[in-house]
Amino acid sequence: MDKIFIHALKTEAIVGIFDWERQVKQTVIIDIEFSADIRRAALSDSIDDTLNYKKVAKRVLAFIEGSSFHLVESLAEHIAMLIIEEFAVAWVRISLSKPGAIRSSRDVGVVLERSSQDLDTWRAARG
């Protein structure tokens, strides 16, 4: 399986459980890795034959900047499902960290992996 990755995508988001966290945007850093068959693009050398990672990054940034979540777990899950649904990828790994969330640590966060099979379950759970 070929993979495309985006490392250290950085933006600001409302994410947290405390009142002050709900009032001010905080930095989040996202690593994204997703499956893609890049053989055709490798041969043609054309962006039209691959999944354009700039479009993925721009869409994820727009989603995060317009979102509001209590948990980084929820934000990461929604990013994963957005990528699977909108870009028709079979598999995605999201690492999402929130720098400075815990004193004396660089950052905290989550890593999750989801596949296209998880999409129907996720949709059903959301109602």
N, C-alpha and C positions, 0 to 999 in steps of 0.2 A: 504494500500500500504506500503510495506517495503521500506526502504531507506538505502543507504550506503552513508557515507560522508567522505570527506577528508578535514580537516581544516588546514588553515595556510600553504598551500603549497607556498613556497617562492623561487623566482628565479629572474633573471635579464632579462630585455627586452628593446628593443628600442621602446619606446612609448611616443609620445608627439608631439606638434605642433610647438614648437620653434626650431630654428636651433641647439642650444646646446643640446636639448633633442634628436635630431636625430644623435648626435655624440657619446653619452655616454649611456651605458646601465643603467637603473634605476631599483630599486627593485619593484617588484609587488608581492602581496600576494593574493592567490586565495583560496576560500572556494568552495568546490564542493559537491553537494548533488544530488543523482540520484536514480531513482526508480529501484528496483530489487526485485524479488520474492526469498526470502532467505529461504523459508520453506524446500526445498529439502536439501540445504547445512546444515541447522540446524539439520536435522535428520541424514544425512550421515557423517557430520563432515569432508567433503572433499572439498578442494579448487576447484576441478573440477566441483562442483555443484553450484558455485556462480560466480559472476563477480569479478574478481581479481582486487582489488583496487590498488595494486602495479603497475599492467600493465597500468591502467588508469592514475595514477600519472606520471609514466615514459613517457607515450605518450604525456600527456599535457605539461610536462616540456620540452620535446624535441621540441614540436611545438612552445612554447613560446620563447625558446632560439633561435630558427631559424627565428623568425618572426620580422616584423617591421610594426608598426601601428601608426597612428597619434592619434587615440582616444582609451581610455580604453573601450568605448562602442563597438568598432569594435573588439578589442581583445577578450572581453568577449563573444560576439556573435559567433566568430569563434571557440572558445573553446567549447561552448555549442553544436554547430552543429557537431564538430569533435566527441564529446562523443556520441551524438545520432547516428551518422552515423557509426562510427567504432565499437562501443560497443553495438549497437542495444538496447539502453535504450529507454523507452517510455517518460521519463520526466527528466529534469535536471534543477538545480538551480545553478547559478554561482554568487558568490560575488567576485569582483575583486577590490582591492584597490592599490593605489599608495602612499606609505608613503612619507610625506614631500613635496607633490606637491603644497600645499598652506601653506604659512607661518602662524604660530600660530594654525595649525590644525595637528592632528596626521596623518591623511590620508584622501584621497578622493577616490571615486570609484563608482561602479555601482553594482546593483543586478538585475539579470534577470532570468526569468524562460522560458523554451522552452520545447515543446513536439515534438514527432515524426511527428505530423501533420504539424509542422512548417518547416520541412526539405524540402519538395517539393517547398514551397513558397520561401524559402531562395535560393534554387538552381536556380529557375526561375529568381529571382531578380538579381542574379549574372551573368546571361546570359549564 
